[in-house]
Amino acid sequence: MSPLDLIVVHEHPEWQKPLFAALERRGVRYAPYDLTRAAFTNLDRATAKVYFNQASPSAYVRGHERAVPLALAYLRTLERLGARVLNGADVFALELSKSAQATLLRTMGIDTPMSITFNDVSALRPYAGAIGWPALLKPDQGGSGARIQVVESLEQIDAIFAADPKVWLPDNVFLLQELLPHDPERGIVRVELLGGELLYAMRVISHGRFNLCPSPVCNPDEGAGTCEIPLAQEDAPPVEFYPYPDVPPEAVETAKAIAAAVRLDVGAVEYLETHDGRRVFYDINANSNLRPSIAAAFGFDPFERVVDFLVQHIERV
C-alpha cells in the first residue's frame, strides 16, 4: 500500500477545518494525527510523504496539557526516521520558548524587548534596577496570549503567584519583559510567511487584549468567538484585523530573515512600532491560523496557497 501524501499533526480540529477542506478539494491523500490522545512506538515507520506540524503551544488552556510534549517527541522521532517534517522539532521548540526567541532576535541584531527569564520571583530582585514599570509578565511557553498581564511591581508579581501557584503552568518558567508604548489605534503588525516569502501582512488592534489569535474560531469577524483563553479585559471591544498592503519592505525583509534563521516553513512574525520610532520584533509563531477575510482583501484563499506549498513538497519526495 502506497504511503499517504500528508499527515497533519494537530490538537485543535476546529482550527484545521479550512485546511482539511482545501486538501479534500485538491484530492490530497491526507490523515490527521490528533495529539490529544496519541501514541507511537520506536518500531513505527513514516507512513506519509510529508508531515505538517500544526501543534499549538496553547494546547494546555484547552485541557490538553500532554499534547505539546507528545508533539515534540513525535516530531523528533519522525525526523530521526528521515521523514520530511514541515515546521519541525527545532522550530516548534523555538515557538515553545519566548526566552529563546528573545535571545535569537537579539543575536540577529534585531530590536526586541529586554526580557528576564525566571522560575522564582525572588530571583528577579537582583535585576530590580534594570526593570522599568509597568512591565509585561508572560509564560515562556505562552500561546494565544495566555496568562500575559501588565504588572506594576515585584510585589504584584509575588501576589499573583502566591494567590494561584497554577499560574506557573505549563512549564514553570516566566518572562518579565519590557513594555513598549505604541499607538493603540495602529496596534501591532503580523507578517504571515509561507515558504520563507510574504503571504500577507495585517494590522491587529487589540483594545488591551492579549489573545490576538487570527483564527475566526477565536476572533470572528462578527459576534463572539469560542476561544478558551480568558480575556485580559472582559469589557474590551473585540480584536480587529485589517489588511496591511503597505507593510514596509524593510519589515518584510527582517521577517524573512527570521524565518530563514529558524527554518520556519509556515508561520508568522509580529512586531510593533513605538512612539519613538523603533520597530520592535517580539514573537515568532510556527503555528499560523490564517485569516481568510484578510487574504481575500489581497485576492486569494490562504489555505489554497498553503496546499500549493504542501503539494510542492509532496511531489519532491
C-alpha positions as CSV (number, residue, x, y, z in Angstrom):
1,M,0.0,0.0,0.0
2,S,1.5,3.4,-1.0
3,P,2.0,5.9,1.8
4,L,-0.3,8.8,2.4
5,D,0.7,12.1,0.8
6,L,0.4,14.1,4.1
7,I,-0.2,13.8,7.8
8,V,-1.3,16.9,9.7
9,V,-0.2,16.9,13.3
10,H,-2.6,18.9,15.3
11,E,-4.6,19.3,18.5
12,H,-7.4,21.7,17.6
13,P,-9.7,20.2,14.9
14,E,-11.8,23.4,14.6
15,W,-8.7,25.4,13.5
16,Q,-7.9,22.7,10.9
17,K,-11.3,22.6,9.1
18,P,-10.4,25.1,6.4
19,L,-7.1,23.3,5.7
20,F,-8.8,19.9,5.6
21,A,-11.4,21.2,3.2
22,A,-8.8,22.7,0.9
23,L,-6.8,19.4,0.9
24,E,-10.0,17.4,0.1
25,R,-10.8,19.8,-2.8
26,R,-7.4,19.2,-4.2
27,G,-7.5,15.4,-3.8
28,V,-4.6,15.2,-1.5
29,R,-4.5,11.9,0.4
30,Y,-4.1,13.0,4.0
31,A,-4.8,12.0,7.5
32,P,-5.0,14.0,10.8
33,Y,-2.8,13.0,13.7
34,D,-4.7,14.1,16.9
35,L,-2.2,14.9,19.6
36,T,-4.8,14.9,22.4
37,R,-4.8,11.1,22.6
38,A,-1.8,9.7,20.8
39,A,0.9,7.1,20.9
40,F,3.8,5.9,18.8
41,T,6.5,3.2,19.1
42,N,10.2,3.0,18.2
43,L,9.2,0.4,15.6
44,D,7.0,2.7,13.6
45,R,7.9,3.8,10.2
46,A,6.9,7.0,8.4
47,T,3.6,6.5,6.8
48,A,3.3,9.7,4.8
49,K,5.5,11.5,2.3
50,V,5.2,14.8,4.3
51,Y,4.2,15.6,7.9
52,F,2.9,19.1,8.6
53,N,3.1,20.2,12.2
54,Q,0.2,22.4,13.3
55,A,0.6,21.9,17.1
56,S,-0.1,24.9,19.3
57,P,1.7,26.0,22.5
58,S,-1.7,27.0,23.9
59,A,-3.0,23.4,24.0
60,Y,-2.8,23.4,27.8
61,V,-5.5,26.0,28.1
62,R,-7.9,23.6,26.4
63,G,-7.2,20.8,28.8
64,H,-4.6,19.2,26.5
65,E,-1.5,19.6,28.7
66,R,0.1,16.5,27.3
67,A,-0.3,17.4,23.6
68,V,2.7,19.7,23.4
69,P,5.4,17.3,24.9
70,L,4.0,14.4,22.8
71,A,4.1,16.6,19.7
72,L,7.8,17.5,20.3
73,A,8.7,13.9,21.0
74,Y,6.8,12.7,17.9
75,L,8.4,15.4,15.6
76,R,11.9,14.4,16.8
77,T,11.1,10.8,16.2
78,L,9.9,11.4,12.7
79,E,13.0,13.4,11.9
80,R,15.2,10.6,13.2
81,L,13.3,8.3,10.8
82,G,14.2,10.6,7.9
83,A,10.6,11.8,7.4
84,R,10.0,15.2,5.7
85,V,8.5,17.4,8.5
86,L,7.4,20.9,7.9
87,N,7.6,23.2,10.9
88,G,9.7,20.5,12.5
89,A,11.0,19.9,16.0
90,D,13.6,22.7,16.2
91,V,11.2,25.5,15.0
92,F,8.4,24.1,17.3
93,A,10.8,24.1,20.2
94,L,11.6,27.7,19.5
95,E,7.9,28.6,19.4
96,L,7.6,27.0,22.9
97,S,10.2,29.3,24.4
98,K,9.7,33.1,24.4
99,S,13.1,33.4,26.1
100,A,14.9,31.5,23.2
101,Q,13.1,33.8,20.8
102,A,14.2,36.9,22.6
103,T,17.8,35.8,22.6
104,L,17.7,34.7,18.9
105,L,16.3,38.1,17.9
106,R,18.9,40.0,19.9
107,T,21.8,37.9,18.5
108,M,20.5,38.6,15.0
109,G,20.8,42.3,15.7
110,I,17.0,42.8,15.6
111,D,15.4,45.2,18.0
112,T,13.4,43.2,20.6
113,P,12.2,43.8,24.1
114,M,14.6,43.4,27.0
115,S,13.4,40.2,28.9
116,I,14.3,38.5,32.2
117,T,13.5,34.8,32.4
118,F,12.9,33.4,35.9
119,N,11.5,30.4,37.8
120,D,11.1,32.1,41.2
121,V,10.1,35.7,41.9
122,S,13.0,36.1,44.4
123,A,15.4,35.6,41.5
124,L,14.1,38.9,40.0
125,R,15.3,41.0,42.8
126,P,19.0,41.4,41.6
127,Y,17.5,42.8,38.4
128,A,15.3,45.4,40.2
129,G,17.3,48.3,38.8
130,A,17.0,47.0,35.2
131,I,13.2,46.7,35.3
132,G,11.1,49.5,34.0
133,W,7.5,49.6,35.3
134,P,4.9,48.8,34.1
135,A,6.2,45.6,32.5
136,L,4.7,42.5,30.8
137,L,4.5,39.2,32.7
138,K,4.3,36.2,30.3
139,P,4.8,32.4,30.4
140,D,7.8,31.1,28.5
141,Q,5.6,28.7,26.6
142,G,2.7,31.0,26.2
143,G,0.3,30.6,23.2
144,S,-2.5,32.8,22.1
145,G,-1.7,35.4,24.8
146,A,-2.5,33.0,27.6
147,R,-1.5,34.3,31.1
148,I,0.1,37.5,29.8
149,Q,-0.6,40.5,32.0
150,V,0.7,44.0,32.8
151,V,2.3,44.3,36.2
152,E,3.5,47.4,38.2
153,S,5.9,45.9,40.7
154,L,7.7,42.9,42.1
155,E,5.2,42.9,44.9
156,Q,2.4,42.5,42.5
157,I,4.2,39.6,40.8
158,D,4.7,37.9,44.2
159,A,1.0,38.3,44.9
160,I,0.0,36.8,41.5
161,F,1.9,33.6,42.1
162,A,1.1,33.3,45.8
163,A,-2.6,33.6,45.0
164,D,-2.6,30.8,42.4
165,P,0.5,28.6,42.0
166,K,-1.1,27.1,38.9
167,V,-0.2,30.3,37.1
168,W,3.3,28.8,36.7
169,L,1.9,26.2,34.3
170,P,2.6,24.9,31.8
171,D,6.4,24.8,32.2
172,N,7.2,26.7,35.4
173,V,9.2,29.4,33.6
174,F,8.1,33.0,33.1
175,L,9.4,36.2,31.5
176,L,9.3,39.7,32.8
177,Q,9.5,41.8,29.6
178,E,9.9,45.4,28.7
179,L,6.5,47.0,28.0
180,L,6.8,49.2,24.9
181,P,4.4,52.2,24.4
182,H,2.9,52.3,21.0
183,D,-0.2,53.8,19.3
184,P,-3.2,51.6,20.2
185,E,-5.0,52.9,17.2
186,R,-2.3,51.3,14.9
187,G,-1.8,48.2,17.0
188,I,0.8,45.6,16.1
189,V,1.7,44.1,12.8
190,R,1.6,40.4,12.0
191,V,3.6,39.3,8.9
192,E,2.4,35.9,7.6
193,L,5.1,33.9,5.8
194,L,4.8,30.8,3.5
195,G,7.9,29.1,2.4
196,G,10.0,32.0,3.6
197,E,8.1,34.5,1.5
198,L,5.5,37.1,2.4
199,L,1.9,35.7,2.2
200,Y,0.2,38.9,3.6
201,A,0.6,41.4,6.4
202,M,-2.1,42.7,8.7
203,R,-2.5,45.2,11.5
204,V,-4.1,43.9,14.7
205,I,-5.9,46.3,17.0
206,S,-6.2,44.6,20.4
207,H,-8.0,47.1,22.7
208,G,-5.9,45.8,25.6
209,R,-6.4,42.1,24.9
210,F,-3.5,39.7,24.6
211,N,-5.3,37.0,22.6
212,L,-4.6,38.0,19.1
213,C,-5.2,34.6,17.5
214,P,-6.2,35.3,13.9
215,S,-8.4,32.2,13.6
216,P,-12.1,33.2,13.1
217,V,-12.9,30.5,15.6
218,C,-11.3,32.6,18.3
219,N,-11.8,36.1,17.0
220,P,-14.5,36.1,14.4
221,D,-15.3,39.0,12.0
222,E,-18.7,39.3,13.7
223,G,-20.0,38.0,17.0
224,A,-18.3,36.2,19.9
225,G,-15.7,33.6,19.5
226,T,-15.3,30.2,21.2
227,C,-11.7,30.7,22.4
228,E,-10.6,29.1,25.7
229,I,-8.2,32.0,26.6
230,P,-9.6,34.2,29.4
231,L,-9.9,37.8,28.3
232,A,-7.5,40.3,29.9
233,Q,-10.3,42.9,29.8
234,E,-13.8,41.4,29.8
235,D,-15.4,44.6,28.6
236,A,-12.9,45.4,25.9
237,P,-14.1,45.6,22.3
238,P,-13.3,42.6,20.0
239,V,-9.9,42.4,18.4
240,E,-9.8,44.0,15.0
241,F,-7.8,42.8,12.0
242,Y,-7.0,44.9,8.9
243,P,-5.1,44.1,5.7
244,Y,-1.8,46.0,5.6
245,P,-0.7,46.2,2.0
246,D,1.7,49.0,2.7
247,V,3.8,47.0,5.2
248,P,7.4,48.5,4.9
249,P,9.7,46.4,2.7
250,E,12.4,46.6,5.5
251,A,10.0,44.9,7.9
252,V,9.2,42.2,5.5
253,E,12.9,41.6,4.9
254,T,13.5,41.3,8.6
255,A,10.6,38.8,9.0
256,K,12.0,36.8,6.1
257,A,15.5,36.8,7.7
258,I,13.9,35.4,10.9
259,A,12.0,32.7,9.0
260,A,15.2,31.7,7.3
261,A,17.2,31.6,10.5
262,V,14.8,29.3,12.3
263,R,13.7,27.3,9.2
264,L,10.1,28.3,9.5
265,D,8.0,26.8,6.8
266,V,4.6,28.3,7.5
267,G,4.2,30.8,10.3
268,A,4.2,34.5,11.3
269,V,6.3,37.1,12.9
270,E,4.9,40.0,14.9
271,Y,6.3,43.5,15.6
272,L,5.2,46.9,16.8
273,E,6.2,50.5,16.2
274,T,7.0,52.5,19.3
275,H,6.2,56.2,19.9
276,D,9.9,57.0,19.5
277,G,10.2,55.3,16.1
278,R,11.5,51.8,17.0
279,R,10.4,48.8,15.0
280,V,10.4,46.0,17.6
281,F,10.0,42.4,16.8
282,Y,8.8,40.2,19.7
283,D,7.0,37.0,18.6
284,I,7.7,34.1,16.2
285,N,4.7,31.8,15.5
286,A,5.2,28.4,14.0
287,N,1.5,27.6,14.2
288,S,-0.3,30.1,12.0
289,N,-4.0,30.4,12.0
290,L,-4.6,32.1,8.7
291,R,-7.5,34.6,8.4
292,P,-9.5,34.2,5.2
293,S,-11.1,37.6,5.2
294,I,-7.7,39.3,5.3
295,A,-6.3,37.2,2.5
296,A,-9.5,37.8,0.5
297,A,-8.6,41.5,0.6
298,F,-5.4,40.6,-1.3
299,G,-7.4,38.4,-3.7
300,F,-6.7,34.8,-2.7
301,D,-7.6,32.0,-0.4
302,P,-4.8,31.5,2.1
303,F,-5.5,27.8,2.6
304,E,-5.2,27.1,-1.2
305,R,-1.8,28.8,-1.1
306,V,-0.8,26.5,1.8
307,V,-2.0,23.5,-0.1
308,D,0.1,24.6,-3.1
309,F,3.1,24.7,-0.8
310,L,2.3,21.3,0.7
311,V,1.8,19.7,-2.7
312,Q,5.2,21.0,-3.9
313,H,6.9,19.2,-1.0
314,I,4.9,16.1,-1.6
315,E,5.9,16.0,-5.2
316,R,9.6,16.3,-4.3
317,V,9.5,13.1,-2.2
